[in-house]
Amino acid sequence: MERFAVLGLVGLALTLCIIAGEIDLSIGSNAALAAVIVVRFTDSLGAVTALLIAVAISTTIGIIQGYFIAYLRVRAIVLTVGTLMLLRGVALFAAEEKTVMLTDFRVPDFITTKMFGYFSPASILVIFMFILVGIFMNYTRFGREIYAIGGARKEALAAGVNLKRPMIIVFAISGLCAGLGGVIIGLRSGTAQALGLQYLLLAGTVAAFIGGVSILGGKGGVIGAAIGTLTVNFLNTGLVFNVTPAFMVQLYLGVLLMVVIMFQTGSRIFDENQRRRQIISDVDARRGPLLARRQTGPP
């Protein structure tokens, strides 16, 4: 369930980013940094304190990214590539370029305790996050602003929507989810690698697109993100049980992402052609009576 929890957090974060018309390429690096921090400092500070520090740092990184994207008006795909490399470097420095491990490894009770015999606290946390973000996106003005800047940014800005606020919110949530995912993995395994968790970006992006987000932004939702997460999780689980090599898992996810994007693109082109035909048909229907009147002349 921890694997589902981490993938769910990343899928949720990337769903929000894509709805807003952006993408956070640094989410895996942010999660890896959080994992390194929590493993590095749990022995000296305790699991809870190290967890809070790691999540706070990851969330702050997200806020800073959102601030620069909003104020400098740069595309997130450009800025987060730089952040991706920067965070990997910071994680390597924090880990002293080696795998960090807990000296007295014991999985904390708040990670291992099962609720109702099946759900781990991490799973409950993810479900809570999905519900909270779903309410936020559908029933608050800020959520509607995120949809607006993703689907029609120029029109939204012309209508007075503040770009800074939704961007900072989206990337703050992305940083929070990355931090939570990183600490879950770090505390569950007792180890962390600065160059680890690279698969999260691809798996989370596939989950987001399977869940129905539009590549152009402005469409998608929390329910779709949950469905996409479950789909990718089942696929990963099946491949792992069949002892599929890691590179093949990445290959399958990459092919699946390409298929989903091509299907979305084809559907969009088809819809545009249908609308164009409908407009032409409506114009012809209105022009016919006008031509008939001109031919018959005035009564």
Helices and strands as residue ranges (DSSP letters): H 2-19, H 27-45, H 47-72, H 76-94, E 100-101, H 109-112, H 121-139, H 141-151, H 153-158, H 164-189, E 191-192, H 199-210, H 222-241, H 246-296
